[in-house]
Amino acid sequence: MGIRQGLRVNCRFAEPQNHEARMKLQPDRLDVQSILAYGAGWVGLGSNGVAEKIDYSVVIGSRGEKFAWNCTDFEQLTAEHFALLAELKPELVIFGSGTRLRFPPPAFLRGLMTARI
C-alpha cells in the first residue's frame, strides 16, 4: 500500500494525563516525513534522517508541509482552522484532539466534506 497524500494534525491541549498510550507507527517509505512516536503533548517527526520532537499544535503533510496550527486548546478551534486544511487539498486528514477523543462541530468540517476529504 503506497503512502497517501494527507495531512496529520497534532493538537497539543493542556489536560492532566495519568498514563501514556503507545503505538508504533511505521511508514511505507522512509523518504517522506513520518510520525515516529508520540506522547502526552508531543509528537516525534522524522524527515531525511533527522528526528524532531514537536510540542505545539502542528500541521504535518506527506508532501513536506509542516507549520504551526494556531490553536492551543480544543475550544479555540474554528471553521477557519479546517478551511485552511481544505485549501491544501490533501487526500486525508488525521486530527488529534488531545488526551480525549473529541470531534469538532460538523459545521467546522463543511469545507473538508465539500471537497470530499
Secondary structure as the mmCIF struct_conf table of DSSP 4:
data_model
#
loop_
_struct_conf.conf_type_id
_struct_conf.id
_struct_conf.beg_label_comp_id
_struct_conf.beg_label_asym_id
_struct_conf.beg_label_seq_id
_struct_conf.end_label_comp_id
_struct_conf.end_label_asym_id
_struct_conf.end_label_seq_id
HELX_LH_PP_P HELX_LH_PP_P1 GLY A 2 ARG A 4
STRN STRN1 GLY A 6 ASN A 10
BEND BEND1 ASN A 18 HIS A 19
BEND BEND2 ASP A 28 ASP A 28
BEND BEND3 LEU A 30 VAL A 32
STRN STRN2 SER A 34 GLY A 39
TURN_TY1_P TURN_TY1_P1 ALA A 40 GLY A 41
STRN STRN3 TRP A 42 SER A 47
TURN_TY1_P TURN_TY1_P2 ASN A 48 GLY A 49
STRN STRN4 VAL A 50 ILE A 54
BEND BEND4 TYR A 56 TYR A 56
STRN STRN5 VAL A 58 GLY A 61
TURN_TY1_P TURN_TY1_P3 SER A 62 ARG A 63
BEND BEND5 GLY A 64 GLY A 64
STRN STRN6 LYS A 66 ALA A 68
BEND BEND6 ASN A 70 ASN A 70
BEND BEND7 THR A 72 ASP A 73
HELX_RH_3T_P HELX_RH_3T_P1 PHE A 74 GLN A 76
HELX_RH_AL_P HELX_RH_AL_P1 ALA A 79 GLU A 87
TURN_TY1_P TURN_TY1_P4 LEU A 88 LEU A 88
BEND BEND8 GLU A 91 GLU A 91
STRN STRN7 LEU A 92 GLY A 96
BEND BEND9 GLY A 98 ARG A 100
HELX_RH_3T_P HELX_RH_3T_P2 PRO A 106 LEU A 109
HELX_RH_AL_P HELX_RH_AL_P2 ARG A 110 THR A 114
TURN_TY1_P TURN_TY1_P5 ALA A 115 ARG A 116
#
